[in-house]
Amino acid sequence: MKIWSRLYSQLLAYRILDDDSSNKTDYSDQQLLKQAHLELMWAHNMFARVVDQDMVDCAIFSINAAEKRYNYLIKKIKQQHDSRQDTMVMGRLGRNGVE
């Protein structure tokens, strides 16, 4: 039971869980990516420390979930970056009268 209380306190520390649900804050994608990276590091750290088979399974699940979230955010940020660059190129073409 002690490991779950430490897990809960660490999730609160990394702001993965929020005790105050009335505090709605929009985070930038970069902030979410940083948080996802911390979550991934934490999951790998948990995997390295557990010895009980059930906790190993839990750690593997946490790693997989953290990796999926991290990869999703990377993909989203890259798509937004590419979209902005396409918009900038189209804007330049329109101003110069070149089509």
N, C-alpha and C positions, 0 to 999 in steps of 0.2 A: 504494500500500500504506500510505502514511503516513496517509491519511484514515481507513482502517479501524482503525488503532491508536488514533487520536484518538477515533473513534467508540466503540470498546471502552472506553477509559478514561473517557469521559463517561458511558457507560451504567453503568459501575461506580460513578462518582461520584454519579449520581442513584439508585443502588441498584435500577436496572432489572434488571441482571444481578447475580448473587451468586456469587462464587467459592467460598464455603463453603456447600455445599448442606446441611450438617448443622445450620446455624443457621436453624431454622424459627420464624418470628415471625409472629403474626397481627397484621395492620394494620387499623386502623379504616377505615371507608369514607371518612371525611374525609381520612385520611392517604393513602389510595389515590387520592383525587380530586386532592389536591395534587401527588402524584407524576405523575398523568396530565396535569395542567396543565403541569408542567415538561417532560414528554415532548413535549407538543404545541408548546410554545414552542421547544424544541430542534429539532423537526422543521421548523418554519417558518424557523428560523434557518439550518438546513442547506440548505433550498430556496433561500434568498436568496444563499447563498454558492457553490453548485456551478455549474460551467460545462459539464462533460462531460455529454453526453446520457444516458448510462447512469446517472450519479449523479442527474440531474434526475428520471429515472423512479423511482429508489430514494427520493429525497426525497418525491416525490408519494405513493408507497406508504406511507412513514412518516407523512406527514400524515394520510392517510386512516385508517390503523390507529389513530393517536393520537386522532383525532376520534371514532372509533367507541368506543374505550375510555372516553374522557371523557364522551361522551353516555350510555353505558351506566351509568356510575357516578352521573351526575346523576339519571337516571331511577330508579335503585335507591334513592338517598337520598330522593328525593321520595316514592316509594311507601312507604318505611319511615316517613317523617314523617306522611304521610296515614293510615297504618295506626295509628300511635300516637295520633293525634288522634281517630280513630274509636273506639279502645278507651277513651280518656279520656271521651268523650261518653257512651258506653254505660255506663261505670262510674258517672258522675254520675246518669244516668237511673235506674239500679238502686238507688242509695242514697236518692234522693229519693222513690222509690216511684212515679214517673211513667213510664208506658209509652206 
